[in-house]
Amino acid sequence: TQLEKALYLPEMEALKKQILQIPNKGSGAARFLLRTAMNEMAGKTSESTADLIRFALQDTVISAPFRGYAGAIPEAIDFPVKYVIEDISVFDKIQTNYWELPAYESWNEGSNSALLPGLLRESQSKGMLSKCRIIENSLYIGHSYEEMFYSISPYSNQVGGPYELYPFTFFSMLQEVQGDLGFEQAFATRNFFNTLVSDRLSLMENTMLLTESFDYTPWDAIYGDINYDEQFAAMSINERIEKCMNTYRGVAFQNSSKSIDFFLNNLTTFIDNGLTEIAISDLPHDIVQQEISQFLQGSNEWKTLDAMLFNLDKGDINGAFRKLLQSAKDNNIKFRAIGHSDNSVPPFNNPYKSLYYKGNIIAEAIEKLDREGQKFVVFADSSLLNSTPGTGRPMPGLVQYLKIPATVV
């Protein structure tokens, strides 16, 4: 009703029809877009409504009808619940009989649903899936899909491995039971679903504003006439590091083991030139930054971070990403995860998802790194480091926002 009354002029009819196409109007999507449209028409904001609507119509959550859980949560559960599977007997309807796998033959369970309690018990004994409960045949999950996706893998979860096979079996069952529906659409609680919708629209709006308001002039004044490859080719490694850390405020590398090895082999020189922080886009700050801080302070309570490192390093206990974190601890250097988990799982099959993901990382990097007195090294994918296509104009990369050079080793 509010939408009909607000967008009453003939020239607003197309906008109204677009917003009404969004199935989850009760989630706050239509209200958010209506507010944006009214602000734009009043000249309070830039022209972002059309792109926000396109994002909403292509997003896998906002554009799909809610079919998740709208019931009550048992008082016995002591964590915020994100997903609910009302009846675990649905696991008995999927194609794979996980209870028949060799690893579980000795358990003597006769169905997938009977296997679930044991999988959770064993996983939790290893420090994983702590926010999962089965109560009266319903499964309650407090971990996000992305957290499980990045921490549960064949690298961290295998027979004889640090976390054994159980979490991987559990997550495989979840992925199979969701069918053609998205995970959020199939299992999310109403509160979590609505929060996702409003947060995604808000973060996407911020991403668009970041792009539109970016001024290339300061960047061009520093770097416009510089050819990094030619300039650095004439320098020794120590001279390159000194220039990056003093003429600028740091340097960006691609997130490869080769780049990390180069950095660690020259860590002393970076430290001598004032290095204060290391930032990495491959770890989501909203999931593991607290565990990173605990690790740097000597705590052993960092299971999710540990599992994610196994995944990044493909099972290598002495892999590049783990050595990078350990070196930060050994040398009292701050370590920042600047990744963002929401909507970060590939494939990025539309430009808006890529833009959303990149924008969230850039916003976190600006907040945590763009401060007086900080000198830093950033490891990120090249699509995050450099300018890429955006909505109407290019989306600047981390090197443009942070005003640092990127180099290849």
ROKOL-484083 format. One record per residue (C-alpha): x, y, z. Coordinates in nm, 4 decimals, padded with zeros to 6 digits. Layout:
<recs>
<rec X="X" Y="Y" Z="Z"/>
...
</recs>
This chain:
<recs>
<rec X="00.0000" Y="00.0000" Z="00.0000"/>
<rec X="00.2800" Y="00.2408" Z="00.0892"/>
<rec X="00.4491" Y="00.1596" Z="-00.2409"/>
<rec X="00.1306" Y="00.2232" Z="-00.4398"/>
<rec X="00.0771" Y="00.5589" Z="-00.2698"/>
<rec X="00.4376" Y="00.6759" Z="-00.2931"/>
<rec X="00.5013" Y="00.5899" Z="-00.6579"/>
<rec X="00.1824" Y="00.7343" Z="-00.8011"/>
<rec X="00.3098" Y="00.9469" Z="-01.0897"/>
<rec X="00.2999" Y="00.7968" Z="-01.4421"/>
<rec X="00.6784" Y="00.8231" Z="-01.4791"/>
<rec X="00.7151" Y="00.6077" Z="-01.1660"/>
<rec X="00.5102" Y="00.3190" Z="-01.3044"/>
<rec X="00.8101" Y="00.1294" Z="-01.4466"/>
<rec X="00.9967" Y="00.1635" Z="-01.1163"/>
<rec X="00.6942" Y="00.0391" Z="-00.9230"/>
<rec X="00.6580" Y="-00.2652" Z="-01.1467"/>
<rec X="01.0264" Y="-00.3511" Z="-01.1026"/>
<rec X="01.0058" Y="-00.3368" Z="-00.7231"/>
<rec X="00.6836" Y="-00.5396" Z="-00.7189"/>
<rec X="00.8620" Y="-00.8199" Z="-00.9072"/>
<rec X="01.0692" Y="-00.8910" Z="-00.5962"/>
<rec X="00.9008" Y="-01.1861" Z="-00.4224"/>
<rec X="01.0277" Y="-01.1100" Z="-00.0721"/>
<rec X="00.8608" Y="-00.7752" Z="-00.0216"/>
<rec X="00.7867" Y="-00.8649" Z="00.3403"/>
<rec X="01.1589" Y="-00.9097" Z="00.4061"/>
<rec X="01.2170" Y="-00.5378" Z="00.3781"/>
<rec X="01.3523" Y="-00.5405" Z="00.0218"/>
<rec X="01.0692" Y="-00.3320" Z="-00.1227"/>
<rec X="01.0791" Y="-00.0920" Z="00.1727"/>
<rec X="01.4552" Y="-00.0451" Z="00.1311"/>
<rec X="01.4246" Y="00.0161" Z="-00.2439"/>
<rec X="01.1306" Y="00.2498" Z="-00.1921"/>
<rec X="01.3346" Y="00.4601" Z="00.0505"/>
<rec X="01.6254" Y="00.4677" Z="-00.1968"/>
<rec X="01.3937" Y="00.5690" Z="-00.4805"/>
<rec X="01.2330" Y="00.8472" Z="-00.2769"/>
<rec X="01.5736" Y="00.9809" Z="-00.1681"/>
<rec X="01.6928" Y="00.9767" Z="-00.5276"/>
<rec X="01.3846" Y="01.1629" Z="-00.6511"/>
<rec X="01.4369" Y="01.4196" Z="-00.3741"/>
<rec X="01.7975" Y="01.4668" Z="-00.4849"/>
<rec X="01.9372" Y="01.3334" Z="-00.1566"/>
<rec X="02.1332" Y="01.0460" Z="-00.3129"/>
<rec X="02.2904" Y="00.9618" Z="-00.6461"/>
<rec X="02.1141" Y="00.7557" Z="-00.9113"/>
<rec X="02.1544" Y="00.4080" Z="-00.7640"/>
<rec X="01.7957" Y="00.2783" Z="-00.7477"/>
<rec X="01.7943" Y="00.1153" Z="-01.0902"/>
<rec X="02.1175" Y="-00.0740" Z="-01.0245"/>
<rec X="01.9976" Y="-00.1801" Z="-00.6792"/>
<rec X="01.6806" Y="-00.3205" Z="-00.8345"/>
<rec X="01.8854" Y="-00.5118" Z="-01.0933"/>
<rec X="02.1021" Y="-00.6498" Z="-00.8126"/>
<rec X="01.7921" Y="-00.7500" Z="-00.6138"/>
<rec X="01.6363" Y="-00.9269" Z="-00.9120"/>
<rec X="01.9569" Y="-01.1234" Z="-00.9825"/>
<rec X="02.0573" Y="-01.2030" Z="-00.6241"/>
<rec X="01.9929" Y="-01.5659" Z="-00.5313"/>
<rec X="01.8329" Y="-01.4740" Z="-00.1972"/>
<rec X="01.6439" Y="-01.1516" Z="-00.2642"/>
<rec X="01.4971" Y="-01.2775" Z="-00.5926"/>
<rec X="01.3774" Y="-01.6161" Z="-00.4597"/>
<rec X="01.0560" Y="-01.6802" Z="-00.2626"/>
<rec X="01.1224" Y="-01.7571" Z="00.1039"/>
<rec X="01.0611" Y="-02.1251" Z="00.1787"/>
<rec X="01.2594" Y="-02.1578" Z="00.4978"/>
<rec X="01.1621" Y="-02.1796" Z="00.8635"/>
<rec X="00.9212" Y="-01.9373" Z="01.0291"/>
<rec X="00.8597" Y="-02.1274" Z="01.3529"/>
<rec X="00.9854" Y="-02.0862" Z="01.7081"/>
<rec X="01.3383" Y="-02.1684" Z="01.8285"/>
<rec X="01.3698" Y="-02.3895" Z="02.1404"/>
<rec X="01.4842" Y="-02.1999" Z="02.4496"/>
<rec X="01.7483" Y="-02.4669" Z="02.5131"/>
<rec X="01.9541" Y="-02.3453" Z="02.2154"/>
<rec X="02.2215" Y="-02.0993" Z="02.3283"/>
<rec X="02.3289" Y="-01.9561" Z="01.9903"/>
<rec X="02.1578" Y="-01.7490" Z="01.7175"/>
<rec X="01.9994" Y="-01.9956" Z="01.4746"/>
<rec X="02.0485" Y="-01.9294" Z="01.1039"/>
<rec X="01.9053" Y="-02.2474" Z="00.9496"/>
<rec X="01.6498" Y="-02.5089" Z="01.0546"/>
<rec X="01.5678" Y="-02.8456" Z="00.9013"/>
<rec X="01.2343" Y="-02.9249" Z="01.0604"/>
<rec X="01.2480" Y="-03.3015" Z="01.0176"/>
<rec X="01.5793" Y="-03.4813" Z="00.9742"/>
<rec X="01.4007" Y="-03.7687" Z="00.8025"/>
<rec X="01.4461" Y="-03.5660" Z="00.4799"/>
<rec X="01.8059" Y="-03.6921" Z="00.4831"/>
<rec X="01.6689" Y="-04.0409" Z="00.4200"/>
<rec X="01.5186" Y="-03.9263" Z="00.0891"/>
<rec X="01.8436" Y="-03.8186" Z="-00.0773"/>
<rec X="02.0251" Y="-04.0420" Z="-00.3226"/>
<rec X="02.3444" Y="-04.1138" Z="-00.1267"/>
<rec X="02.3320" Y="-04.3576" Z="00.1651"/>
<rec X="02.6068" Y="-04.2013" Z="00.3748"/>
<rec X="02.5553" Y="-04.4539" Z="00.6532"/>
<rec X="02.6795" Y="-04.7248" Z="00.4146"/>
<rec X="03.0159" Y="-04.5561" Z="00.3508"/>
<rec X="03.3163" Y="-04.7626" Z="00.4696"/>
<rec X="03.4033" Y="-04.5048" Z="00.7364"/>
<rec X="03.0670" Y="-04.5650" Z="00.9066"/>
<rec X="03.0062" Y="-04.9364" Z="00.8586"/>
<rec X="03.1062" Y="-05.0102" Z="01.2178"/>
<rec X="02.8499" Y="-04.7598" Z="01.3478"/>
<rec X="02.5680" Y="-04.9961" Z="01.2468"/>
<rec X="02.3235" Y="-04.7169" Z="01.1658"/>
<rec X="02.0433" Y="-04.7975" Z="00.9256"/>
<rec X="01.9722" Y="-04.4556" Z="00.7749"/>
<rec X="02.1164" Y="-04.1127" Z="00.7072"/>
<rec X="01.9004" Y="-03.9547" Z="00.9777"/>
<rec X="02.0294" Y="-04.2077" Z="01.2313"/>
<rec X="02.3856" Y="-04.1210" Z="01.1274"/>
<rec X="02.3444" Y="-03.7462" Z="01.1946"/>
<rec X="02.3695" Y="-03.7414" Z="01.5772"/>
<rec X="02.6965" Y="-03.9362" Z="01.5654"/>
<rec X="02.8398" Y="-03.7057" Z="01.2990"/>
<rec X="02.7650" Y="-03.4013" Z="01.5133"/>
<rec X="02.8949" Y="-03.5639" Z="01.8310"/>
<rec X="03.2270" Y="-03.6607" Z="01.6704"/>
<rec X="03.2613" Y="-03.3262" Z="01.4896"/>
<rec X="03.2048" Y="-03.1311" Z="01.8088"/>
<rec X="03.4575" Y="-03.3452" Z="01.9947"/>
<rec X="03.7114" Y="-03.2122" Z="01.7405"/>
<rec X="03.6020" Y="-02.8515" Z="01.7906"/>
<rec X="03.3886" Y="-02.8159" Z="01.4774"/>
<rec X="03.0143" Y="-02.7602" Z="01.4188"/>
<rec X="02.9706" Y="-02.6401" Z="01.7764"/>
<rec X="02.6593" Y="-02.4414" Z="01.6776"/>
<rec X="02.4505" Y="-02.7391" Z="01.5673"/>
<rec X="02.1814" Y="-02.9163" Z="01.7705"/>
<rec X="01.9226" Y="-03.1850" Z="01.7084"/>
<rec X="01.6129" Y="-03.1395" Z="01.9248"/>
<rec X="01.3017" Y="-03.3528" Z="01.8759"/>
<rec X="01.4038" Y="-03.4566" Z="01.5270"/>
<rec X="01.4741" Y="-03.0990" Z="01.4097"/>
<rec X="01.8233" Y="-02.9765" Z="01.3186"/>
<rec X="01.9220" Y="-02.6228" Z="01.4252"/>
<rec X="02.2342" Y="-02.4642" Z="01.2707"/>
<rec X="02.4057" Y="-02.1458" Z="01.3878"/>
<rec X="02.6910" Y="-02.1472" Z="01.1342"/>
<rec X="02.6531" Y="-01.9613" Z="00.8061"/>
<rec X="02.6737" Y="-02.1539" Z="00.4810"/>
<rec X="02.9937" Y="-01.9682" Z="00.3916"/>
<rec X="03.1579" Y="-02.0550" Z="00.7230"/>
<rec X="03.0934" Y="-02.4247" Z="00.6610"/>
<rec X="03.1966" Y="-02.3973" Z="00.2953"/>
<rec X="03.5387" Y="-02.2477" Z="00.3754"/>
<rec X="03.6216" Y="-02.4469" Z="00.6891"/>
<rec X="03.4923" Y="-02.7906" Z="00.5864"/>
<rec X="03.6804" Y="-02.9531" Z="00.3003"/>
<rec X="03.8616" Y="-03.2726" Z="00.1962"/>
<rec X="04.1836" Y="-03.1016" Z="00.3093"/>
<rec X="04.0787" Y="-03.0355" Z="00.6686"/>
<rec X="03.8368" Y="-03.3264" Z="00.6976"/>
<rec X="03.9716" Y="-03.6668" Z="00.6064"/>
<rec X="04.0240" Y="-03.9959" Z="00.7849"/>
<rec X="04.3227" Y="-03.9517" Z="01.0149"/>
<rec X="04.3257" Y="-03.5741" Z="00.9663"/>
<rec X="04.3058" Y="-03.3159" Z="01.2448"/>
<rec X="03.9261" Y="-03.2908" Z="01.2242"/>
<rec X="03.8475" Y="-03.6324" Z="01.0765"/>
<rec X="03.5849" Y="-03.6996" Z="00.8095"/>
<rec X="03.2696" Y="-03.6299" Z="01.0111"/>
<rec X="03.2137" Y="-03.2567" Z="00.9348"/>
<rec X="03.2693" Y="-03.3169" Z="00.5629"/>
<rec X="03.0083" Y="-03.5942" Z="00.5610"/>
<rec X="02.7635" Y="-03.3711" Z="00.7487"/>
<rec X="02.8121" Y="-03.0786" Z="00.5078"/>
<rec X="02.7859" Y="-03.3078" Z="00.2052"/>
<rec X="02.4504" Y="-03.4308" Z="00.3342"/>
<rec X="02.3302" Y="-03.0717" Z="00.3803"/>
<rec X="02.4298" Y="-02.9763" Z="00.0276"/>
<rec X="02.2536" Y="-03.2787" Z="-00.1171"/>
<rec X="01.9320" Y="-03.2309" Z="00.0783"/>
<rec X="01.8911" Y="-02.8673" Z="-00.0330"/>
<rec X="01.8197" Y="-02.9881" Z="-00.3866"/>
<rec X="01.7607" Y="-02.7169" Z="-00.6454"/>
<rec X="01.6840" Y="-02.4536" Z="-00.3839"/>
<rec X="01.9541" Y="-02.2275" Z="-00.2504"/>
<rec X="02.0696" Y="-02.2988" Z="00.1037"/>
<rec X="01.9175" Y="-01.9783" Z="00.2423"/>
<rec X="01.5958" Y="-02.0244" Z="00.0495"/>
<rec X="01.5543" Y="-02.3830" Z="00.1696"/>
<rec X="01.6592" Y="-02.3647" Z="00.5354"/>
<rec X="01.7050" Y="-02.0067" Z="00.6615"/>
<rec X="01.5008" Y="-01.8811" Z="00.9530"/>
<rec X="01.2744" Y="-01.5890" Z="00.8761"/>
<rec X="01.4829" Y="-01.3508" Z="01.0911"/>
<rec X="01.8132" Y="-01.4551" Z="00.9332"/>
<rec X="01.6649" Y="-01.4397" Z="00.5834"/>
<rec X="01.5290" Y="-01.0879" Z="00.6373"/>
<rec X="01.8625" Y="-00.9759" Z="00.7819"/>
<rec X="02.0450" Y="-01.1130" Z="00.4776"/>
<rec X="01.8126" Y="-00.9265" Z="00.2419"/>
<rec X="01.8437" Y="-00.5887" Z="00.4144"/>
<rec X="02.2186" Y="-00.6257" Z="00.4740"/>
<rec X="02.2867" Y="-00.7177" Z="00.1119"/>
<rec X="02.0949" Y="-00.4194" Z="-00.0195"/>
<rec X="02.2651" Y="-00.1851" Z="00.2273"/>
<rec X="02.6142" Y="-00.3167" Z="00.1512"/>
<rec X="02.5494" Y="-00.3067" Z="-00.2231"/>
<rec X="02.4324" Y="00.0535" Z="-00.1965"/>
<rec X="02.7528" Y="00.1400" Z="-00.0100"/>
<rec X="02.9559" Y="-00.0351" Z="-00.2803"/>
<rec X="02.7892" Y="00.1714" Z="-00.5511"/>
<rec X="02.8476" Y="00.4923" Z="-00.3554"/>
<rec X="03.2134" Y="00.3985" Z="-00.3082"/>
<rec X="03.2510" Y="00.3590" Z="-00.6837"/>
<rec X="03.0613" Y="00.6733" Z="-00.7784"/>
<rec X="03.2395" Y="00.8962" Z="-00.5277"/>
<rec X="03.5905" Y="00.7746" Z="-00.6046"/>
<rec X="03.8250" Y="01.0447" Z="-00.7325"/>
<rec X="04.1131" Y="00.9164" Z="-00.9447"/>
<rec X="04.2961" Y="01.2520" Z="-00.9264"/>
<rec X="04.5081" Y="01.1754" Z="-00.6145"/>
<rec X="04.5923" Y="00.8329" Z="-00.7574"/>
<rec X="04.6928" Y="00.9780" Z="-01.0944"/>
<rec X="04.9015" Y="01.2461" Z="-00.9240"/>
<rec X="05.1109" Y="00.9779" Z="-00.7554"/>
<rec X="05.1109" Y="00.6933" Z="-01.0055"/>
<rec X="04.9801" Y="00.8247" Z="-01.3351"/>
<rec X="05.3174" Y="00.8487" Z="-01.5109"/>
<rec X="05.4896" Y="00.5584" Z="-01.3363"/>
<rec X="05.5645" Y="00.2254" Z="-01.4981"/>
<rec X="05.6165" Y="-00.0054" Z="-01.2008"/>
<rec X="05.7822" Y="-00.2819" Z="-01.3985"/>
<rec X="06.0419" Y="-00.0508" Z="-01.5513"/>
<rec X="06.1053" Y="00.1372" Z="-01.2283"/>
<rec X="06.1392" Y="-00.1730" Z="-01.0110"/>
<rec X="06.3479" Y="-00.3608" Z="-01.2687"/>
<rec X="06.6293" Y="-00.1121" Z="-01.2171"/>
<rec X="06.6243" Y="-00.1584" Z="-00.8385"/>
<rec X="06.7496" Y="-00.4229" Z="-00.6012"/>
<rec X="06.4898" Y="-00.6097" Z="-00.3952"/>
<rec X="06.5786" Y="-00.4086" Z="-00.0853"/>
<rec X="06.5427" Y="-00.0823" Z="-00.2790"/>
<rec X="06.2005" Y="-00.1871" Z="-00.4080"/>
<rec X="06.0803" Y="-00.2708" Z="-00.0582"/>
<rec X="06.2173" Y="00.0550" Z="00.0821"/>
<rec X="06.0392" Y="00.2593" Z="-00.1859"/>
<rec X="05.7074" Y="00.0782" Z="-00.1392"/>
<rec X="05.7112" Y="00.1139" Z="00.2382"/>
<rec X="05.8361" Y="00.4731" Z="00.2557"/>
<rec X="05.7455" Y="00.6595" Z="-00.0629"/>
<rec X="05.4055" Y="00.4918" Z="-00.0443"/>
<rec X="05.2537" Y="00.3138" Z="00.2590"/>
<rec X="05.2920" Y="-00.0423" Z="00.1469"/>
<rec X="05.2512" Y="-00.2792" Z="-00.1432"/>
<rec X="04.9986" Y="-00.5306" Z="-00.2745"/>
<rec X="05.0740" Y="-00.8817" Z="-00.3974"/>
<rec X="04.8618" Y="-01.1438" Z="-00.5665"/>
<rec X="04.7468" Y="-01.4067" Z="-00.3189"/>
<rec X="04.9770" Y="-01.6863" Z="-00.4360"/>
<rec X="05.2205" Y="-01.9078" Z="-00.2486"/>
<rec X="05.4989" Y="-01.7614" Z="-00.4655"/>
<rec X="05.4147" Y="-01.4073" Z="-00.3502"/>
<rec X="05.3920" Y="-01.5154" Z="00.0137"/>
<rec X="05.7257" Y="-01.6973" Z="-00.0058"/>
<rec X="05.8886" Y="-01.3862" Z="-00.1549"/>
<rec X="05.7462" Y="-01.1738" Z="00.1240"/>
<rec X="05.8554" Y="-01.4122" Z="00.3998"/>
<rec X="06.2053" Y="-01.4442" Z="00.2522"/>
<rec X="06.2362" Y="-01.0651" Z="00.2740"/>
<rec X="06.0336" Y="-01.0116" Z="00.5908"/>
<rec X="06.3245" Y="-00.8591" Z="00.7825"/>
<rec X="06.3591" Y="-00.5835" Z="00.5233"/>
<rec X="05.9867" Y="-00.5101" Z="00.5358"/>
<rec X="06.0017" Y="-00.4885" Z="00.9164"/>
<rec X="06.3092" Y="-00.2647" Z="00.9032"/>
<rec X="06.1085" Y="-00.0283" Z="00.6833"/>
<rec X="05.8210" Y="00.0012" Z="00.9284"/>
<rec X="05.5765" Y="-00.2791" Z="00.8419"/>
<rec X="05.2877" Y="-00.2785" Z="01.0927"/>
<rec X="05.0236" Y="-00.5033" Z="00.9355"/>
<rec X="04.9543" Y="-00.7844" Z="00.6937"/>
<rec X="04.6132" Y="-00.8051" Z="00.5242"/>
<rec X="04.4666" Y="-01.0972" Z="00.3319"/>
<rec X="04.1436" Y="-01.1183" Z="00.1323"/>
<rec X="04.1205" Y="-01.4995" Z="00.1410"/>
<rec X="03.9979" Y="-01.5084" Z="00.5015"/>
<rec X="03.6566" Y="-01.3568" Z="00.5935"/>
<rec X="03.6928" Y="-01.1040" Z="00.8738"/>
<rec X="03.3351" Y="-01.1522" Z="00.9927"/>
<rec X="03.4076" Y="-01.5188" Z="01.0705"/>
<rec X="03.7728" Y="-01.5483" Z="01.1753"/>
<rec X="03.9140" Y="-01.2100" Z="01.2815"/>
<rec X="03.8372" Y="-01.2837" Z="01.6452"/>
<rec X="04.0159" Y="-01.6198" Z="01.6208"/>
<rec X="04.3108" Y="-01.4501" Z="01.4476"/>
<rec X="04.3398" Y="-01.2117" Z="01.7426"/>
<rec X="04.3214" Y="-01.5061" Z="01.9832"/>
<rec X="04.5923" Y="-01.6908" Z="01.7902"/>
<rec X="04.8215" Y="-01.3867" Z="01.7903"/>
<rec X="04.7778" Y="-01.3666" Z="02.1680"/>
<rec X="04.8731" Y="-01.7319" Z="02.2168"/>
<rec X="04.5307" Y="-01.8952" Z="02.2494"/>
<rec X="04.4605" Y="-02.2467" Z="02.1218"/>
<rec X="04.0924" Y="-02.1682" Z="02.0513"/>
<rec X="04.1048" Y="-02.1104" Z="01.6760"/>
<rec X="03.9578" Y="-02.4243" Z="01.5186"/>
<rec X="03.7631" Y="-02.2528" Z="01.2399"/>
<rec X="04.0681" Y="-02.0495" Z="01.1373"/>
<rec X="04.2848" Y="-02.3611" Z="01.1518"/>
<rec X="04.0450" Y="-02.5531" Z="00.9269"/>
<rec X="04.0292" Y="-02.2635" Z="00.6786"/>
<rec X="04.4089" Y="-02.2547" Z="00.6611"/>
<rec X="04.4134" Y="-02.6264" Z="00.5798"/>
<rec X="04.1698" Y="-02.5502" Z="00.2984"/>
<rec X="04.3739" Y="-02.2563" Z="00.1626"/>
<rec X="04.6995" Y="-02.4534" Z="00.1816"/>
<rec X="04.5398" Y="-02.7659" Z="00.0296"/>
<rec X="04.6145" Y="-02.9769" Z="00.3354"/>
<rec X="04.9781" Y="-02.8703" Z="00.3813"/>
<rec X="05.0492" Y="-02.8217" Z="00.7530"/>
<rec X="05.3452" Y="-02.6017" Z="00.6515"/>
<rec X="05.1626" Y="-02.4182" Z="00.3740"/>
<rec X="05.2197" Y="-02.0578" Z="00.2702"/>
<rec X="04.9109" Y="-01.9045" Z="00.4324"/>
<rec X="04.9766" Y="-02.0759" Z="00.7656"/>
<rec X="05.3409" Y="-01.9621" Z="00.7603"/>
<rec X="05.2244" Y="-01.6080" Z="00.6864"/>
<rec X="05.0035" Y="-01.6040" Z="00.9961"/>
<rec X="05.2702" Y="-01.7658" Z="01.2135"/>
<rec X="05.5280" Y="-01.5098" Z="01.0980"/>
<rec X="05.2926" Y="-01.2279" Z="01.1954"/>
<rec X="05.2669" Y="-01.3762" Z="01.5437"/>
<rec X="05.6420" Y="-01.4354" Z="01.5766"/>
<rec X="05.7216" Y="-01.0766" Z="01.4775"/>
<rec X="05.4360" Y="-00.8993" Z="01.6584"/>
<rec X="05.2756" Y="-00.7800" Z="01.3342"/>
<rec X="04.9005" Y="-00.7208" Z="01.3101"/>
<rec X="04.7183" Y="-00.9638" Z="01.0815"/>
<rec X="04.3954" Y="-00.8515" Z="00.9163"/>
<rec X="04.1398" Y="-01.0681" Z="00.7430"/>
<rec X="03.9705" Y="-00.8306" Z="00.4981"/>
<rec X="03.7548" Y="-01.0871" Z="00.3195"/>
<rec X="03.3782" Y="-01.0858" Z="00.3696"/>
<rec X="03.1843" Y="-01.4115" Z="00.3863"/>
<rec X="02.8356" Y="-01.3193" Z="00.2673"/>
<rec X="02.7687" Y="-01.4059" Z="-00.0961"/>
<rec X="03.1350" Y="-01.4982" Z="-00.1426"/>
<rec X="03.1003" Y="-01.8566" Z="-00.2663"/>
<rec X="03.1687" Y="-01.9032" Z="-00.6414"/>
<rec X="03.0531" Y="-01.9046" Z="-00.9124"/>
<rec X="03.0246" Y="-01.5290" Z="-00.9632"/>
<rec X="02.7844" Y="-01.5746" Z="-01.2505"/>
<rec X="02.6591" Y="-01.2173" Z="-01.2675"/>
<rec X="02.8457" Y="-00.8859" Z="-01.2463"/>
<rec X="02.6506" Y="-00.7671" Z="-00.9442"/>
<rec X="02.7679" Y="-01.0548" Z="-00.7258"/>
<rec X="03.1304" Y="-00.9806" Z="-00.8175"/>
<rec X="03.0789" Y="-00.6104" Z="-00.7490"/>
<rec X="02.9124" Y="-00.6826" Z="-00.4137"/>
<rec X="03.1926" Y="-00.9131" Z="-00.3014"/>
<rec X="03.4672" Y="-00.6735" Z="-00.4114"/>
<rec X="03.2963" Y="-00.3739" Z="-00.2548"/>
<rec X="03.2672" Y="-00.5414" Z="00.0847"/>
<rec X="03.6387" Y="-00.6260" Z="00.0860"/>
<rec X="03.7375" Y="-00.2743" Z="-00.0173"/>
<rec X="03.5179" Y="-00.1220" Z="00.2539"/>
<rec X="03.6823" Y="-00.3419" Z="00.5185"/>
<rec X="04.0319" Y="-00.2608" Z="00.3878"/>
<rec X="03.9635" Y="00.1136" Z="00.3957"/>
<rec X="03.8280" Y="00.0948" Z="00.7510"/>
<rec X="04.1149" Y="-00.1135" Z="00.8893"/>
<rec X="04.4164" Y="-00.0016" Z="00.6826"/>
<rec X="04.3638" Y="00.3558" Z="00.5644"/>
<rec X="04.4923" Y="00.5173" Z="00.8837"/>
<rec X="04.7792" Y="00.7488" Z="00.9641"/>
<rec X="05.1010" Y="00.5727" Z="01.0642"/>
<rec X="05.0129" Y="00.2322" Z="00.9248"/>
<rec X="05.2371" Y="00.0501" Z="00.6786"/>
<rec X="05.1010" Y="-00.2684" Z="00.5323"/>
<rec X="05.1267" Y="-00.5495" Z="00.2814"/>
<rec X="04.8070" Y="-00.6765" Z="00.1156"/>
<rec X="04.7561" Y="-01.0180" Z="-00.0449"/>
<rec X="04.4518" Y="-01.0407" Z="-00.2722"/>
<rec X="04.3264" Y="-01.1710" Z="-00.6050"/>
<rec X="04.4156" Y="-00.9540" Z="-00.9041"/>
<rec X="04.0456" Y="-00.8759" Z="-00.9662"/>
<rec X="04.0367" Y="-00.7170" Z="-00.6203"/>
<rec X="04.3647" Y="-00.5304" Z="-00.6624"/>
<rec X="04.2867" Y="-00.3587" Z="-00.9920"/>
<rec X="03.9970" Y="-00.1751" Z="-01.1559"/>
<rec X="03.7211" Y="-00.3955" Z="-01.2982"/>
<rec X="03.3907" Y="-00.3216" Z="-01.4772"/>
<rec X="03.1251" Y="-00.1772" Z="-01.2480"/>
<rec X="02.7786" Y="-00.0272" Z="-01.2878"/>
<rec X="02.8108" Y="00.2667" Z="-01.5239"/>
<rec X="03.1795" Y="00.3215" Z="-01.4478"/>
<rec X="03.4795" Y="00.1059" Z="-01.3499"/>
<rec X="03.5055" Y="-00.0260" Z="-00.9948"/>
<rec X="03.8452" Y="00.0845" Z="-00.8553"/>
<rec X="04.0638" Y="-00.1779" Z="-00.6909"/>
<rec X="04.2373" Y="-00.1993" Z="-00.3566"/>
<rec X="04.5519" Y="-00.0360" Z="-00.4939"/>
<rec X="04.3535" Y="00.2706" Z="-00.6039"/>
<rec X="04.1687" Y="00.3102" Z="-00.2745"/>
<rec X="04.4756" Y="00.2468" Z="-00.0577"/>
<rec X="04.7097" Y="00.4375" Z="-00.2949"/>
<rec X="04.9761" Y="00.1671" Z="-00.3001"/>
<rec X="05.1496" Y="-00.0106" Z="-00.5891"/>
<rec X="05.0840" Y="-00.3712" Z="-00.6826"/>
<rec X="05.3765" Y="-00.5844" Z="-00.7905"/>
<rec X="05.4277" Y="-00.9317" Z="-00.9349"/>
<rec X="05.7087" Y="-01.1620" Z="-00.8210"/>
</recs>
